[in-house]
Amino acid sequence: MEDKMERTIKGKKVKMSQIFMENGNVVPVTILKTEEVLDKDLVDKPIVVVGKSKGKGFAGSMKKWNFKGGTRTRGQSDKPRAPGSIGAQTPGRVYKGKKMAGRMGSKRVTVKGLRIVDVLSETREFLVSGPVPGSRNSVVNIKVIE
């Protein structure tokens, strides 16, 4: 079995953008900046990006878990965004892991299947195809699979 070498680069998310390829396709990219010196042989290498997702604060059950909500008619004045029943009389408690309102986001996220599209050596930036977790200026770890 072949051992794959991994190289970890610590970077910072700069912004999202898009580039146009020679064949006319548009590729959405994320621009990442690093302190390390980058070489052009990283282009088209597969990578795994680990970062902290954007925090969304306290979110209700409809936003956090995509609950449908109640009907908006027949006297439902204050319940259309309520989660509904959260348990039965027996066992007389709410089960662990029940999907309820609470803090959303701000968790460690791993995104696989991305690749490096271009390397800008003079500014120590590189372009990654697709989304990278986190807000602007957030720290991300990039594992380059050799």
Summary of the structure (lengths in Angstrom):
residues: 146
radius of gyration: 21.8
end to end distance: 14.9
largest distance: 65.9
contacts: 359
relative contact order: 0.37
helix: 5%
strand: 45%
